[in-house]
Amino acid sequence: MEYPLSVDENGVNLKPEKMEKEKLYHCIFKNKAMLIFKDSQDVLNCYEIEETDLVDQIKKIDNDDDLEKLFEDYLKGNT
């Protein structure tokens, strides 16, 4: 399945029709992590993370399941 987010020099490109509901997606744009989430009512939510250490950890993530675990650990203070 094609990943619903991509990045080019103009910014982040979204394909919401390819997104699963209640799943967190991510990409990196200009050293910022962009997190996109499509909720159960098809509303898109976007979050931007600038914290360098956290962005570096996100860059190492291979799949979105690992991304959710990273945030769970981060919120618990384990990273």
N, CA, C and O atoms as a MOPAC input file, in Angstrom:
PM7 MOZYME 1SCF
protein

 N      0.83100 1    -1.17400 1     0.00000 1
 C      0.00000 1     0.00000 1     0.00000 1
 C      0.88400 1     1.24900 1     0.00000 1
 O      1.87700 1     1.30700 1     0.72500 1
 N      0.53700 1     2.21000 1    -0.78000 1
 C      1.27500 1     3.46100 1    -0.88400 1
 C      1.11700 1     4.28300 1     0.40100 1
 O      0.01900 1     4.41300 1     0.94200 1
 N      2.23700 1     4.83100 1     0.87300 1
 C      2.19900 1     5.64800 1     2.08800 1
 C      1.49100 1     6.96300 1     1.76800 1
 O      1.78700 1     7.58200 1     0.74600 1
 N      0.56500 1     7.40100 1     2.61800 1
 C     -0.27700 1     8.56000 1     2.29200 1
 C      0.38700 1     9.92500 1     2.46900 1
 O     -0.21900 1    10.94400 1     2.13900 1
 N      1.62100 1     9.96800 1     2.98300 1
 C      2.32900 1    11.23000 1     3.14400 1
 C      3.59700 1    11.22400 1     2.31800 1
 O      4.28600 1    10.20800 1     2.23000 1
 N      3.90300 1    12.35800 1     1.71400 1
 C      5.17400 1    12.53800 1     1.03000 1
 C      5.59300 1    13.98800 1     1.21000 1
 O      4.78400 1    14.84700 1     1.56300 1
 N      6.87300 1    14.24400 1     0.96000 1
 C      7.42300 1    15.58400 1     1.16400 1
 C      8.18400 1    15.99200 1    -0.08500 1
 O      8.89900 1    15.18600 1    -0.68000 1
 N      8.02500 1    17.25600 1    -0.48000 1
 C      8.85900 1    17.83800 1    -1.52000 1
 C      9.23600 1    19.24700 1    -1.09100 1
 O      8.94200 1    19.64300 1     0.03700 1
 N      9.87400 1    20.00500 1    -1.95700 1
 C     10.33800 1    21.34500 1    -1.58200 1
 C      9.19700 1    22.30100 1    -1.21400 1
 O      9.43300 1    23.32000 1    -0.56500 1
 N      7.98700 1    21.98600 1    -1.61400 1
 C      6.83500 1    22.84500 1    -1.31400 1
 C      6.13400 1    22.50100 1    -0.00900 1
 O      5.30300 1    23.27400 1     0.46800 1
 N      6.45400 1    21.36600 1     0.56700 1
 C      5.83000 1    20.98600 1     1.83200 1
 C      5.39700 1    19.53700 1     1.86900 1
 O      5.90700 1    18.69700 1     1.12700 1
 N      4.45500 1    19.26200 1     2.73700 1
 C      3.93700 1    17.91000 1     2.94800 1
 C      2.72900 1    17.70100 1     2.04200 1
 O      1.83500 1    18.54400 1     1.97300 1
 N      2.71800 1    16.57800 1     1.35700 1
 C      1.60000 1    16.21500 1     0.48500 1
 C      0.82300 1    15.08300 1     1.14500 1
 O      1.40100 1    14.08800 1     1.58100 1
 N     -0.48300 1    15.24700 1     1.21200 1
 C     -1.35000 1    14.26500 1     1.85600 1
 C     -2.25900 1    13.58700 1     0.85000 1
 O     -2.71800 1    14.20500 1    -0.11100 1
 N     -2.51100 1    12.31800 1     1.08300 1
 C     -3.51800 1    11.56400 1     0.34800 1
 C     -4.44500 1    10.94500 1     1.38500 1
 O     -4.31600 1     9.76600 1     1.71300 1
 N     -5.38500 1    11.74500 1     1.90500 1
 C     -6.24900 1    11.25800 1     2.99400 1
 C     -7.06300 1    10.02200 1     2.62200 1
 O     -7.41500 1     9.22400 1     3.49000 1
 N     -7.35800 1     9.86400 1     1.35100 1
 C     -8.12900 1     8.69600 1     0.92600 1
 C     -7.35300 1     7.39900 1     1.11900 1
 O     -7.95000 1     6.32200 1     1.12900 1
 N     -6.03300 1     7.48200 1     1.27400 1
 C     -5.19600 1     6.30300 1     1.48900 1
 C     -4.90400 1     6.06800 1     2.96800 1
 O     -4.23300 1     5.10100 1     3.32700 1
 N     -5.41100 1     6.95600 1     3.82600 1
 C     -5.15400 1     6.84200 1     5.25600 1
 C     -6.20300 1     5.96900 1     5.93800 1
 O     -7.38800 1     6.02500 1     5.60800 1
 N     -5.74700 1     5.16400 1     6.89100 1
 C     -6.65900 1     4.40000 1     7.73400 1
 C     -7.09200 1     5.28800 1     8.88900 1
 O     -6.30700 1     6.09500 1     9.38900 1
 N     -8.33300 1     5.14000 1     9.30700 1
 C     -8.81900 1     5.89100 1    10.45400 1
 C     -8.10800 1     5.41900 1    11.72000 1
 O     -7.77400 1     4.24300 1    11.86500 1
 N     -7.88700 1     6.36200 1    12.62700 1
 C     -7.31000 1     6.08700 1    13.94100 1
 C     -5.86700 1     5.57700 1    13.86900 1
 O     -5.41400 1     4.89200 1    14.78600 1
 N     -5.14500 1     5.89800 1    12.79900 1
 C     -3.74800 1     5.49700 1    12.66600 1
 C     -2.89100 1     6.74000 1    12.53100 1
 O     -3.25500 1     7.67800 1    11.82100 1
 N     -1.74900 1     6.75000 1    13.21200 1
 C     -0.83000 1     7.87500 1    13.19600 1
 C      0.19200 1     7.70000 1    12.07900 1
 O      0.81100 1     6.64300 1    11.96100 1
 N      0.37000 1     8.73500 1    11.26000 1
 C      1.34600 1     8.73600 1    10.17300 1
 C      2.36000 1     9.84500 1    10.43800 1
 O      2.06400 1    10.80600 1    11.14800 1
 N      3.54400 1     9.71100 1     9.87000 1
 C      4.56100 1    10.73400 1    10.09500 1
 C      5.43900 1    10.94800 1     8.87300 1
 O      5.54900 1    10.08900 1     7.99900 1
 N      6.06200 1    12.12600 1     8.84100 1
 C      7.09700 1    12.43300 1     7.86400 1
 C      7.95900 1    13.54800 1     8.46200 1
 O      7.59300 1    14.16400 1     9.46200 1
 N      9.09700 1    13.79100 1     7.83800 1
 C     10.01300 1    14.83700 1     8.28400 1
 C     10.07300 1    15.90400 1     7.20600 1
 O     10.28700 1    15.60100 1     6.03200 1
 N      9.88400 1    17.15500 1     7.61000 1
 C      9.96600 1    18.29100 1     6.68900 1
 C     10.70900 1    19.42700 1     7.38000 1
 O     10.28900 1    19.90400 1     8.43400 1
 N     11.81100 1    19.85400 1     6.78300 1
 C     12.63600 1    20.95600 1     7.31800 1
 C     12.98300 1    20.73700 1     8.79100 1
 O     12.79000 1    21.61800 1     9.62900 1
 N     13.49900 1    19.54500 1     9.08600 1
 C     13.93200 1    19.17600 1    10.44000 1
 C     12.82000 1    19.26000 1    11.48300 1
 O     13.07600 1    19.48400 1    12.66600 1
 N     11.60600 1    19.07800 1    11.03200 1
 C     10.45400 1    18.99800 1    11.92600 1
 C      9.71800 1    17.69700 1    11.62400 1
 O      9.61400 1    17.28000 1    10.47100 1
 N      9.21600 1    17.07400 1    12.66200 1
 C      8.39700 1    15.87700 1    12.47100 1
 C      6.95200 1    16.31400 1    12.33100 1
 O      6.42900 1    17.05200 1    13.16600 1
 N      6.32200 1    15.85600 1    11.28300 1
 C      4.91000 1    16.14900 1    11.05200 1
 C      4.13700 1    14.86000 1    11.32600 1
 O      4.41000 1    13.82100 1    10.72500 1
 N      3.18100 1    14.94000 1    12.23000 1
 C      2.34900 1    13.79900 1    12.58600 1
 C      0.93500 1    14.07100 1    12.11300 1
 O      0.36100 1    15.11800 1    12.41400 1
 N      0.37800 1    13.13200 1    11.37300 1
 C     -0.96000 1    13.27900 1    10.81700 1
 C     -1.80900 1    12.10200 1    11.29900 1
 O     -1.37200 1    10.95200 1    11.30000 1
 N     -3.01600 1    12.42500 1    11.70200 1
 C     -3.92100 1    11.42900 1    12.25500 1
 C     -5.31800 1    11.67500 1    11.68500 1
 O     -5.81500 1    12.80100 1    11.71700 1
 N     -5.94300 1    10.63300 1    11.17000 1
 C     -7.31500 1    10.73000 1    10.65500 1
 C     -8.23200 1    10.04700 1    11.66500 1
 O     -8.12400 1     8.84400 1    11.90000 1
 N     -9.13900 1    10.83200 1    12.26400 1
 C     -9.97800 1    10.26300 1    13.31400 1
 C    -11.19900 1     9.53500 1    12.74700 1
 O    -11.37400 1     9.44200 1    11.53200 1
 N    -12.02400 1     9.03000 1    13.63400 1
 C    -13.16500 1     8.19900 1    13.22800 1
 C    -14.20600 1     8.97200 1    12.42200 1
 O    -15.04500 1     8.36500 1    11.75600 1
 N    -14.16100 1    10.30900 1    12.47400 1
 C    -15.10000 1    11.13000 1    11.70600 1
 C    -14.44300 1    11.71500 1    10.46000 1
 O    -14.95300 1    12.67500 1     9.88200 1
 N    -13.31900 1    11.14300 1    10.04600 1
 C    -12.54800 1    11.56800 1     8.87100 1
 C    -11.97300 1    12.97800 1     8.99100 1
 O    -11.69600 1    13.62300 1     7.98000 1
 N    -11.79400 1    13.45400 1    10.21200 1
 C    -11.15800 1    14.75400 1    10.43000 1
 C     -9.65800 1    14.52800 1    10.54800 1
 O     -9.21100 1    13.67700 1    11.31700 1
 N     -8.87500 1    15.29800 1     9.77800 1
 C     -7.42100 1    15.19100 1     9.83900 1
 C     -6.88300 1    16.08900 1    10.94200 1
 O     -7.28500 1    17.24300 1    11.08500 1
 N     -5.97100 1    15.53400 1    11.71200 1
 C     -5.30400 1    16.25500 1    12.78100 1
 C     -3.81500 1    16.27200 1    12.46600 1
 O     -3.24600 1    15.23800 1    12.11500 1
 N     -3.18300 1    17.42300 1    12.58500 1
 C     -1.77100 1    17.55500 1    12.25200 1
 C     -1.02700 1    18.13800 1    13.44900 1
 O     -1.47700 1    19.09600 1    14.07800 1
 N      0.11100 1    17.54100 1    13.74400 1
 C      0.94900 1    18.00100 1    14.84400 1
 C      2.36900 1    18.18400 1    14.31500 1
 O      2.84700 1    17.39100 1    13.50400 1
 N      3.02400 1    19.21900 1    14.77600 1
 C      4.38400 1    19.53300 1    14.34600 1
 C      5.29500 1    19.47000 1    15.56700 1
 O      5.01500 1    20.08600 1    16.59500 1
 N      6.39100 1    18.71900 1    15.44300 1
 C      7.34100 1    18.58200 1    16.54100 1
 C      8.67200 1    19.15900 1    16.09700 1
 O      9.20800 1    18.78300 1    15.05600 1
 N      9.20300 1    20.08300 1    16.90100 1
 C     10.47500 1    20.72900 1    16.58600 1
 C     11.60400 1    20.29900 1    17.51200 1
 O     12.77000 1    20.56000 1    17.21600 1
 N     11.28400 1    19.64600 1    18.62600 1
 C     12.31400 1    19.25400 1    19.59700 1
 C     13.33800 1    18.32900 1    18.92700 1
 O     13.00100 1    17.22800 1    18.49200 1
 N     14.57300 1    18.78400 1    18.85200 1
 C     15.61600 1    18.12000 1    18.06900 1
 C     15.82000 1    16.66000 1    18.45500 1
 O     15.89000 1    15.79600 1    17.58200 1
 N     15.91800 1    16.37600 1    19.74800 1
 C     16.15500 1    14.99300 1    20.18700 1
 C     15.01100 1    14.07600 1    19.77700 1
 O     15.24100 1    12.95000 1    19.33600 1
 N     13.80200 1    14.54500 1    19.92000 1
 C     12.63800 1    13.74000 1    19.56500 1
 C     12.54100 1    13.55500 1    18.04800 1
 O     12.20900 1    12.46900 1    17.57400 1
 N     12.82700 1    14.60200 1    17.29700 1
 C     12.81400 1    14.49600 1    15.83100 1
 C     13.85500 1    13.48400 1    15.36800 1
 O     13.58900 1    12.69100 1    14.46500 1
 N     15.04300 1    13.50600 1    15.98100 1
 C     16.09100 1    12.53300 1    15.61800 1
 C     15.63700 1    11.10200 1    15.88600 1
 O     15.93900 1    10.20000 1    15.10500 1
 N     14.91500 1    10.88800 1    16.98300 1
 C     14.39700 1     9.54500 1    17.27700 1
 C     13.32800 1     9.14300 1    16.26300 1
 O     13.27000 1     7.98800 1    15.84000 1
 N     12.49500 1    10.08700 1    15.88100 1
 C     11.43600 1     9.81000 1    14.91100 1
 C     12.02900 1     9.46000 1    13.54800 1
 O     11.49400 1     8.60600 1    12.84200 1
 N     13.12400 1    10.11100 1    13.17700 1
 C     13.78100 1     9.83400 1    11.89200 1
 C     14.21700 1     8.37800 1    11.78500 1
 O     14.29400 1     7.83900 1    10.68100 1
 N     14.50400 1     7.73300 1    12.91200 1
 C     14.98600 1     6.35000 1    12.92200 1
 C     13.85100 1     5.32600 1    12.84700 1
 O     14.10800 1     4.13000 1    12.71400 1
 N     12.61600 1     5.78000 1    12.92900 1
 C     11.44800 1     4.88500 1    12.95700 1
 C     11.18100 1     4.33300 1    11.55200 1
 O     11.14900 1     5.08000 1    10.57400 1
 N     10.99100 1     3.01300 1    11.47300 1
 C     10.70600 1     2.36900 1    10.19200 1
 C      9.21200 1     2.21200 1     9.91800 1
 O      8.79500 1     2.21300 1     8.76000 1
 N      8.41500 1     2.07900 1    10.95400 1
 C      6.97500 1     1.90800 1    10.73800 1
 C      6.19200 1     2.66700 1    11.80200 1
 O      6.73400 1     3.04400 1    12.84100 1
 N      4.93600 1     2.88200 1    11.53300 1
 C      4.11800 1     3.71600 1    12.40800 1
 C      3.76900 1     3.04200 1    13.73400 1
 O      3.43700 1     3.72900 1    14.70000 1
 N      3.83800 1     1.71100 1    13.79900 1
 C      3.61800 1     1.04100 1    15.07900 1
 C      4.75400 1     1.38400 1    16.04000 1
 O      4.51800 1     1.61200 1    17.22700 1
 N      5.99200 1     1.42200 1    15.52800 1
 C      7.13300 1     1.81500 1    16.35300 1
 C      7.00700 1     3.27500 1    16.77900 1
 O      7.44600 1     3.64300 1    17.86900 1
 N      6.42100 1     4.09300 1    15.94100 1
 C      6.21400 1     5.50000 1    16.25700 1
 C      5.29100 1     5.65000 1    17.46900 1
 O      5.56800 1     6.44200 1    18.37000 1
 N      4.22000 1     4.90500 1    17.48700 1
 C      3.30000 1     4.97700 1    18.61600 1
 C      3.97700 1     4.50800 1    19.90400 1
 O      3.74100 1     5.07500 1    20.97100 1
 N      4.81700 1     3.47500 1    19.80800 1
 C      5.55300 1     3.00100 1    20.98200 1
 C      6.53600 1     4.06500 1    21.45300 1
 O      6.68800 1     4.26900 1    22.65800 1
 N      7.20100 1     4.74100 1    20.53400 1
 C      8.12000 1     5.81700 1    20.89500 1
 C      7.40000 1     6.88800 1    21.71000 1
 O      7.92100 1     7.34600 1    22.72700 1
 N      6.21700 1     7.28800 1    21.27600 1
 C      5.47000 1     8.31900 1    22.00100 1
 C      4.95800 1     7.82200 1    23.34300 1
 O      4.91600 1     8.58700 1    24.30700 1
 N      4.57000 1     6.56100 1    23.42400 1
 C      4.15500 1     5.99800 1    24.70600 1
 C      5.32200 1     6.06700 1    25.69500 1
 O      5.15400 1     6.48800 1    26.84000 1
 N      6.50300 1     5.64800 1    25.24000 1
 C      7.70300 1     5.68900 1    26.08700 1
 C      8.07600 1     7.11700 1    26.44400 1
 O      8.44700 1     7.40400 1    27.58200 1
 N      7.97600 1     8.01000 1    25.47100 1
 C      8.31800 1     9.40800 1    25.68700 1
 C      7.41500 1    10.03600 1    26.76000 1
 O      7.88300 1    10.76300 1    27.63600 1
 N      6.13200 1     9.74400 1    26.67200 1
 C      5.19300 1    10.29000 1    27.64900 1
 C      5.40600 1     9.72900 1    29.05500 1
 O      5.10200 1    10.38100 1    30.05400 1
 N      5.93300 1     8.51100 1    29.10700 1
 C      6.23700 1     7.90300 1    30.41000 1
 C      7.59700 1     8.34500 1    30.93200 1
 O      7.95000 1     8.06600 1    32.07800 1
 N      8.36500 1     9.04100 1    30.08000 1
 C      9.67600 1     9.51300 1    30.49100 1
 C     10.78800 1     8.49200 1    30.32100 1
 O     11.82700 1     8.59100 1    30.97400 1
 N     10.58000 1     7.50200 1    29.44300 1
 C     11.56300 1     6.43800 1    29.26800 1
 C     12.55100 1     6.68000 1    28.14400 1
 O     13.41000 1     5.83100 1    27.90800 1
 N     12.46600 1     7.80600 1    27.43800 1
 C     13.40200 1     8.02400 1    26.33300 1
 C     14.42200 1     9.06300 1    26.68200 1
 O     15.29000 1     9.37400 1    25.86700 1

